[in-house]
């Protein structure tokens, strides 16, 4: 498997590896079988870890597991299609499902209630993980647990130390507050350009597709004071002056460097993997990323992993105070229509035992965070002071304050993300000459329309 490819599909646990993304229609399933769809990892170790775990569970439980691994967008697209025709797998792990699918599927009564699965380890899960799993079912008119929290991630910043050193800077020269931190890399670009290097300082993802651009915008929104855009009771609060200003400032701070040439022109077309590729090609000095995948992918190259790639978390606010990390919780779900709900729940209860999920996450090179604080507390692997990346992610996602994404409060915000409203607002500025204020107003108008569709 090539590390960068996201177009590879692995047929079930005992099946041969096949290229392509199409899935053949499934015939009748034998009693006791499970069909599992899992989001493909960024590098081979992630896929190997789930294949190995499922194969082991299959043997221990004498239950055949038909495992298919596919890229993230395809998981969502194919599951939506399956729900429409009533042909769904038993278990689905979708990394971005918490943002693009699960809240609305729960609203539409398309998911099995997995409260009993989560309750088996409820004391272990973090508060943000439990909030993210609790969703509203409009048909049954109640909140319940419709996703099993599996792993977490928050925004990280990956930096090439050699490019800083080339123009006379050290790691300690990076400022600690929001605007100064990101502006620093514009200065680095200017110095590199003066040496004849065509390198961009900032690797901002700005395309209105997939997840990265939205991840970046929304962490900026929180950093500038817009965390209250949706209240915990599900009400849209976008007309609040503080929220409106935070959105406008976020758009301005992301688009102005692009227009000034500090972000690669192609960033408006980047998929989730493209900023990683640009970083590995040393076309950019730094890039915000949703996980530590950039460093983790280089773990077998000690010089890169330990000496050249730096990982930094969310900067302090401009006032010098800590900023909460917007923590994404990737869920594993059981679609309604599963032909083996009991088997699916048995698998998930086993998977989320702390020892099991810890072993799985470690095998994936810790790209994602545990969603159980005891794992980090009891296993020194996660806080190893010799590791320059894991402890930064743990600090952001499990030690310092975190906040859940707002679709936990109202599934309308999942629609906001699916429509890429805020990245589209960025495009309105960079490609259609809107002002940040105009783009914010345009986005707010559409968001209000979406929220009208999700009234309890």
N, C-alpha and C positions, 0 to 999 in steps of 0.2 A: 504493500500500500504506500503510495506517495503521500508524504506528510501534508502537503498543501491541498491535495485534492479533496473536494467536498462532494464529488459526484459518484462516489463508490458505494455500492450496496452489497452487503454480505447476506447471503441466503441463510437459513436457519442454522442452529448450533451444529448440526451434523451435515450441513450442506456445503457444497463447493462455493468458492468465492466467485461472484459474477459481476461484470461491469454493467453500468446503466442504472437507471432509476425506475424503470417500469416494474410494476408488480403484477404477476399473473393472477388471474381470478382464483380464489381459494375454493377448493371443493369441500365436501363434508369433512368435518373434523372428528377424529376418533375421540371417544370418551376419555377424559383425563388429559388431553393435550392442551397446551397453551400456545397462543400466537402472541408474540411480543414484538412491538416496534420500538426501536431505540434510536435516538439522535446520534449521528456519526460524530466522532471526536475530531479534534484538530490535528492530532497526531496518532500514530499507530497504537501507542500504549493505552489510549482511552478505549479504543475498540477491543483490544486484546483483553482488557480488564473485564468488560461486560460479557464477552464471549466465554471467558474462563469461569466467571461466577455462574452464569446461566447453565453451563455444562455441568458444573459441580452440583447445582441445585437439582438439575434433571436426574442425575444419578442418585442423589440422596433421597429423592422423593418419588422415584420411578414414574416420572411424568415427563413426557416429551415436550420440549420447548422449541417451537419454531421461531427462531430469532431473525429479524430483519433489521439491519442497520442502514439508515439512509440520512441524507443531509437534512438540516433543520427545516428549511422551507417546505421540502417534500413531505416531511412527517405531517405538517399541519394541513397542507393542501390535500393529501390523500386521506387523512382522517376526516376532514370535512366532507369529502366526496363519499367516503364510506358511511358516514352518519346519514347522509341524504338517502342512500339506497338500502340502509339497514345491514351492511356487511362490514363489521368492524373487528379489529383485533381484541384480545383480552386485556392486554396491558400496553400502555403507551408512555414512553418517557420522552418528553419534548422540552428541550432546554429553554426555548423562548415561549413555551405554551402559557406560562404565567402572564405574559404580556399580550399575546396575539390570539389566544384561543380559549383557554380553560375558563376564565370568568364568564364569557358569553355562553359557552357550552353548559356551564352550571345553571345559568339563568334560564336557558332553554330546556332544562331537565334532560340533558343528553349524557349525563355522567352518573355513575354509581356513587352513592354516598359511601365514603371510605372512613367514616368516623371511627369504626371499630378497629381499623388498621392503625390509624394514627394514635388512638387511645392506648394501644398496646405499648407505646413509647412516649406518651404525651409529656411526661415529666422531663424527658430528655430534650425535647425540641425547644429552640429559642422562641422568644415571644414574637419576633418578626416572622419567623417561619410559620407559626400557628396562625397569625393574623392573615398571612398570605394564602393559607389553605382554606380559610373560612369564607365561603362565598354564598351568594343569595340565589335561591331557586325560585323564579317567578311563578312557576306552575304550582309548586307546593307551598309557596308563600312563606318560606323560612330560610334561615341561614343554616348551613351545615358544612362539613368538611368534604370537599370534592376532589382534592388533590393531595397526594402523599408528598410532603416536602422531602426532597432528595439531596439537593446540593445548592449552595449559594454562591453569589458573585457580586462584586461591587466594582466601581470604576477604579482602574489602576493607571499609572502613567509609566511607560517604558522609555528609557533614555539610553543613548549610546554614550558611554563615558569617553571613549577615545575621541569622539568628535568634539566634546567639550574641551578635552585636554589639548587638542590640536590648536585651539585658539586661546589657550592660556587659562582655562577655567578648571576648577576641581568640582567634585560632587557637592562639597560644602558651599559652593557659591550659588547653588540653586535657592532662590528665595522660598519662604515658607507660606506666603499668603497668596490668595487666588490670582489677582491680576498680575502681581509681580512675578509669580511663578511662570505663568504662560508667556508673559512679555519677555522674560529672560531668553526664551528660545528664538525670539525674533532678533535679539542682539547676537546670539550665537550664529544665526544664519547670515547676518550682515558681515560678521568677521570671516566666516567661511567663504562667502562670496568674494570678499576682498582678496582672498588667497586663490581665486580662480575656481573654487569648488561649486558646482551647481547642485547644492543640497538645500532642502527646505527645512526650516526650523520646526514647523508644526505639522503633524500628521493627523489633522482633524478629519474624521469621516463625516461627509456631508451629503450623502446620497439619500434620496427618498425611497429606500428599500432596505429590507432586512433590519437588523437591530442596532448596529453600532452608532449610527447618527442619533437615533433617539436616546440611547443610553447616555451619550455625551451631552446632548442638550438638557436632558432632565436632571443630570447631576449639577450642571451649571445652574439650572433653575433653583434647585435646593440651595446651592451655595450663595445665590444672590437673594435668598429670602422668600422663595416661592413655594415652600413645602406645603403650604395650606391651600393649594389650588383645588383640591377636593378635601372636604372635611370627613372625619371618620364616620359620620352618619350618612355619607354618600352625596352630599350636596356640592354642586359646582360653585367655586368661589373665585372665578376668574375675573370678576369685576372689582375685587378687592384691590385698592391702589397698590399695596405692597406686592401682591401677586402679579398684577399687570406690569409693574415696573421691573420686577425680577425677570419676567418673560422677555420684555423689550431689551433689557440689558444683556440677557443671555444671547439673544439673537444678534445684537450688535457686537458682542465680544467674540462670537464665533465667525461672523461673516466679514468683519473688517479686516482681520489678518488674511483671509482668503482674497479679498479684493486688492490688498496691498502686495500680494505675491508671496506670502509667508507659508501658504498651504499649497500643495501640488494642485494644478488645475484639474487633474483627473479625479480629485477627491469627491467631486459632485457625482461621480459614477461608481464609487467604490462599493463593492459588496463587503460582507463582514471580514473576509479573509484578506482583502486588498491592502489595508493599512499594515497588516502583519508582513505581507510580501514586500511592501515598500520599505518597511523598517529593515528586514533582513537584507535587502539590496542596498542599504545605507543611502537611500534617497532622502530620508527624513531623519532629523536628530531625535525626535521624540514622537510618541503617539499615545493618546489615551486608548485604553482597551478594557473590555469588560472582565477580563480574568488575567492571570499571570501566564497565559498560554505562550506568549512570546518568549519569555525566559524558559519556561518548562520544556518547550520544544527543543531547547539547546542544552538540556541537562547532561547529555552525553558528550558535550564539548566543554570541559571544565573552565578553560580560559574565557569563553564567552559567558558561561553561566555565572561564574564567580567573580570575574574581573572586569568584564566589558559592558554587560547589560545591567542597568540600574532599574529598580522598581521603586516608584514613589506612590503614595496613596493620595487621597483627596487633600488638597492644600487647606490650610486654615482660611477662614473668611478674611475679607479685607480688613475687618476690625481685629484680627488676630485671635478670634475665638474659634473653637473646633466646629466643624461642619459635619452633620450627620451624613453617612453614606446611604445612598439609595440602594437597598439590597434586593437583588432579584433572587427569587427562590424557584428553582426549576422543579416542577411537579412531575410525578408519575401518576397516571390516571387509569381508571377502568371505564371505558365507554359503555353506555347502556346498549344492550344488544350483545354484549359479551356472552359467549356460549359456555364459559366456565368461570363464573364470578367467584365461586368458592376457591378454586385453584389459583386465580389471580390474587385474591386476598392473602392466601397462604404464602404465595411467593413474596408478596410485598411485606408481609409481617416478618418474614425471615430476613429479607434484604435490609430492612431498617433497624435490625438489632445493631446496637452501637459498634460491636466488634466487626460485624459484617460490612456495614457501610463505611467504616473507617478503613478497613482493608481494601475495599474497592476504590475509595478516593485516593489512597496512597498509591495504588497500582496505576492510577491515571496520572501520576506525577503531581498530584495536588493542584491541578489546574483550577478546580472548584473547591469551595470551602465546605467543611461539615456544617450541618444545620443543628448540631447538638454541641453545646458548650462543653459537656463532660469529655467529649472526644479530644478536644484541644487541651483540656486540663489534665487528662490522664495519659496522653501520649506525647512525649517530648519531641517527636518528629515534627509536629506542627509549629513549635516555637524554638526550634534549634537555632541558637544565635549564630551558628556558622553559615546558615542558609540566608542569602541576602534578599530573597523574594517571598518565601512562604510567610515569614513572620510579618511582613508588611501587609499582606492580604488578610491574615488572621487579625491583625490590629484593626484594620478597617471594617471587617465584616463580623467580628465576634467580640472585640474588646471595647472599641469606641462606639458611640451611638449610631444606630441604624434606623432607617425608616422604610416601611413597605411601599411598593408601588401602589398607585391610587386605584387601580382596578380591583384591589381587594375591598375597597369601599364602595365602588360602583363599576359595573362591567362596561359602562359607557366609555371609560378611559381606555379599555382594551380596543374599542372601536377607534378611538383617537389615535392609538398607536398603529393599528392596522392601516388606517388611511394615511399614515405618515404626515400628520398635519403640521407638526413643528419642523421636520426637515423640509416640507414643502414651503413653509414660511421662510426658511433659509434660502431656498431657491428663488422665492419671490424677491428677495433682496439682492442676491448675487447675479440673477439672470433676468430679472424683470424690473429692476431699479426701484422697487418699493423701499420706503424707509422702514427701519425696525418698528416704528410705531404703527405704520400702516399694515405691515405684515402681522404684527401681534393682533391688531383689530380684526383682520381677515381670518386669522386662525381662531380667535375667540368666537366669532360668529358661527363658524362651522361646529366648534366644540359644543356650543349651546344647543345647536340643532340635534347633535348626537345624544346629548344628555336628556333631551325631551323624549327620546325613544326608550329610555330605561327608567320609567317611573314605577315605583313599587305600588 
